[in-house]
């Protein structure tokens, strides 16, 4: 993930309305604290956006973005 892509995701979530919880991304991923979810996903990405270990974080953020967009 590039720094620009990360910035775009951060901007999207900064401008999006806070979501009601729980949010089910899939059968195994349930978000119960929206703000904590975003903080815990963006912090490692800011520190090292290119690390392959962060790929699941990017995937979950993009899934949440799609979910928010589809419910708008």
C-alpha positions in Angstrom: 0.0 0.0 0.0 1.4 3.4 -0.9 1.3 6.4 1.4 -1.2 8.1 -0.9 -3.6 5.1 -0.8 -3.3 5.1 3.0 -4.1 8.8 3.1 -7.1 8.2 0.9 -8.4 5.5 3.3 -7.8 7.7 6.3 -9.6 10.6 4.7 -12.6 8.4 3.9 -13.0 7.2 7.4 -12.3 10.7 8.9 -15.3 12.0 6.8 -17.6 9.0 7.2 -20.2 8.9 9.8 -19.3 6.7 12.8 -21.0 3.4 12.3 -23.3 1.5 14.6 -21.8 -1.7 16.1 -21.6 -4.6 15.9 -20.5 -4.7 12.2 -20.0 -8.1 10.6 -17.4 -8.0 7.9 -17.7 -11.7 7.5 -18.5 -14.8 9.7 -15.2 -14.5 11.6 -14.7 -10.7 11.8 -17.0 -8.7 14.0 -16.3 -5.1 14.9 -17.6 -4.2 18.3 -15.6 -0.9 18.8 -15.5 1.1 15.6 -13.0 3.7 16.8 -10.6 1.1 18.3 -10.9 -0.9 15.1 -9.8 2.0 13.0 -7.0 3.1 15.3 -5.6 -0.5 15.6 -5.6 -0.9 11.9 -4.2 2.5 10.8 -1.3 2.6 13.4 0.7 -0.3 12.0 0.0 0.9 8.4 1.4 4.4 9.2 4.5 2.9 10.7 5.2 0.5 7.8 2.7 0.7 4.9 4.6 -1.7 2.7 4.9 -4.6 5.1 3.3 -7.8 3.9 2.2 -8.6 7.4 -0.2 -5.6 7.2 -2.1 -7.0 4.2 -5.0 -8.3 6.3 -5.3 -4.9 7.9 -5.7 -3.3 4.5 -8.1 -6.0 3.4 -10.4 -5.4 6.4 -10.3 -1.6 6.0 -11.3 -1.9 2.4 -14.1 -4.4 3.2 -15.4 -1.9 5.8 -15.2 0.9 3.3 -17.2 -1.1 0.8 -19.8 -1.9 3.4 -20.2 1.7 4.4 -20.4 2.8 0.8 -23.0 0.2 0.0 -25.2 1.3 2.9 -25.0 5.0 2.2 
